């Protein structure tokens, strides 16, 4: 539909004696004081300057120009798209997202209600709009150690998640349960699980030896 331009209503109230030429509607000559008006850089008979839809007289009234055709306000509003959120006509700029139309100020995160006009966003399975931060907070996997969401740090778009024993870990939380050494890097890199416990190789061996010694003692 293009950009809608509100035409200054005074454009149809210029002194009639200034109007001359052929009527842009009927093509007949505009003659005589009070018989014509100017609008949209065109000349009209007063009786010809009417809403393109309902034919109401527009001289002296607020009107809207759409593709150089005059509309009264009610008819113009009926041509507008409706905001998905507030159900009101979108009079100015349209924001389109998820194949729907929004007022820019109505396009907000469902969690924090911050306007997302010009801001990256995402949607969940129910097509609900989220800012990136709240989406991660709500849906990101949680670390089995610190219980916090595993999500990118501010200013980053990606993060690393470690999955072990069907559990999720931050890189810095992925540590041996016995000696607390980091298992994602360094000399003790790698996990050697035992009975559901996350262990480094050294602590795994120590536990196995302890279990073996206990088993021998119990005999």
N, C-alpha and C positions, 0 to 999 in steps of 0.2 A: 504494500500500500504506500510505502514511502514515508517521508517525513511530513507531518502535518504542520502547516504554518497558519498561525492565527493572524488574520488580516485586521489591521486597525479599523474599527468600525467607522471612524471619521472619514475613511476613504469613500464611503457611500453618502457622505453628507456635504460634499463640496458644493459651492454655490451653483445652482442649476444653470445660470447663464454662462458658465465656463464650459459647459458640455456642448460639443458639436461633433458632427461626423455621423457615420452609420452605426446603428445599434448592433452590437456583437451577437445579439440573440436573433432578432428577426431580419436584420439586414437593411431595414428602412432608415431613412435619414432622421436624425434627432433634431427637431426644430422647435423653437418656442421656449420661452422662459418657464422653468418648472417642469419641463417634460422629460429631462434626462438627468443621469447621474454617472459618475465614473467609479470604477472598482476594478481591481486586478489589472490596472493599466489599460482598461478597456472602457468604452462608452456604451451605456444601455439606456433604453427608455425606462422610466420609473416603473411602468407596468410590466416590463420584461425582466427586470432584475429580481428574480424570484429563486427560491430554493430549488435545486435541480431535482429533488426527491418529492417534496410535498407541495411545491409551488407557492408557499407563503411569501408575501412581499418582504424584501430584505432592505429596502431603502431606509437608512437611518438606524438599522439594527446591527447588532454584532453578527458577523457571518464568518465562515471558515472557507478557505479555498483549498480544494483538493483536486490536483491535476487541472487547475485553472477552471474549476467548476464550483459555483457557490452553493454552500449548504447552510441552513439554519443550524443553530446549536444542537437541538435534539436529534436532527437527522445526521449531523456530523458525528455525534457521540455514538449513534447506532452503528456507524461503520467501524468503530474502534474495537480492538481486541480487549478481552477481559482478563484482568490479572488473576492468575491461578490461586493466589493466597487470599486477597481481600475482595475479589469479585467485582472490583470497580473498574471502569474503563481506563485504559492507559492513554492519557492525553498527550504525554510527551515521549520521552525515550523508552523504547521497549527493550527489556533484557530477555533473551531467549536462552533457555537451558532445559535439558531433559525433555526436549520437544514441547515445551510449554512457554507461555509468556508471563512475564513478571514486571511490576514496577521495580526499578533498581533498589528502592528502599525496602521492598517486600521480600527480596531474595536473600534470605538469612539462614544461618545454621540452626538446625532444630534443637541443638543443645545450648549454645551460648547466645543465640539470637543476634549475633553480629552480622552486619551486612556483608555479603560476599561479592558485591559488585566489583569486578576487576581483581578478585582474590581467588587463588586456586581452591577448588572444592572437590568433593567426591560424594557418591551416593551409596547407601547401603542396599541390601537385598530388597527392601521395601520401597526403594526409590526415594528415600528421605535424604535431604541435602545436609551435608556436614562440612564444616571447615576441616582441613586436614588434621589439625591437632586433636580436635574432639573425636574425629573418626578413629584415630589411632588409640586414643584413651579408651574408647568404648569397645573396639573390636580387636585391638592388638592382643596377641598371646601374652600371658603373664609369666614372668620368671618364677620357676618353682622354688627358688631360694629367697629372693627379696619380695616376691609377690607383686612387683611393680610391672606395668606394661612395658613390653619390649617395642620401643618406637624410636624413630629418628630423633636426634638431638636438634634443638632449634637451628634453623637455617639449612638443615640437611633433608634430603628426600628419601634416603635409604638407611637401613641399619642392618646389622648382622644378628641373626638368631641361631643359637646352637641347640640342636635337638639331640637328646641322648636319653636312653631308657624311656622313650615316649614322654619325656618331659622337656620343657623349654627353659633356656638359660640365656641371660645376658652374657656377653663374652667375659666380662669381669667377674661374673658370679659363678662361672664354670670352674670350680675349684675342687680339689681333693677334700673329702669330708674329714679326713684325719689330719693331714698336715697343712691344709689350706693353700697349697701351691696352685698356681694358675695352670689349668690343663690345656689351654688353647695356644700356649706359646712357651718357649724356654726349654730347658733340658728335660723337664718332666712332661712334655707335651703328650697328649693322648690320654684317653680314659680306659681304665682296666676295672670294669664294674665287678662287684661281688655281692650277691644276695640283694640286689637293688641299690647298692651303695655306689656312689661315684668316687673312684679312687685313682690315684696315680699308680704307676707300676710298683714303686717301692712299697707303698702302703698296702697294695693288693697282696704282694708277696708276704708282708709282715702278718697280715690277717690270716692268710692261708697257713702260715707256719703256726700261728697261735691256735687255729682251729685243729690243726693236725696234732699239736702237742696236747690239747685238751682231749681230743679223741683217744690218744694213747693213754692218757692218765685215767680216762673213764673205763678203760678195758679191765 
